[in-house]
């Protein structure tokens, strides 16, 4: 029921606010028509059958701070997927997915 759009590359120029390999960029319902740019080599779509996208929304959480200067130095997500264990995966069950999540 959920499809994850996952960053498949690190940015060419490192920046604290840039998405890095393994970060979930977006979550959509099964069967979403992803755009022409939302594919390898920049992204991977990983299907999570039987799991509503609402259950995975925490993967889109961003760090917060009342000071805008501090926010600019924080990563765009709090969690990411262990890229080496999912880079060839196109579909994964919830238990396996959860085991591959790590803090940024």
C-alpha positions, 0 to 999 in steps of 0.5 A: 500500500506504500511506495517509498522514493529513496535517494540513491546517490549522495550529492556531488557537493556535500551540504548539511540540508542535502538528501543523502543515500538512503533518505526517504524523499517521499511516500505515495500509495501503491501504483503511484505514477512516478515522474520521469526523473524519479528513477535510477540513478538518482532515486529508487522506488521501494514498494512496501506491500500491505503497509499504509503510507501513514504508518511510514510517515515518520520516515519523512520527519525533519529535525526542528529547532526554533533558531533558523540558523541551526535548522540550516545546519541540520539534515533534511530527515531524522532517519534513513535506510541502510543503503547497502542492505536495500540498494537492490531491493524493489519490494520489502515487508514492514519487518525487514524495512524497520530493521534497516532504518537508522538515525541520521 
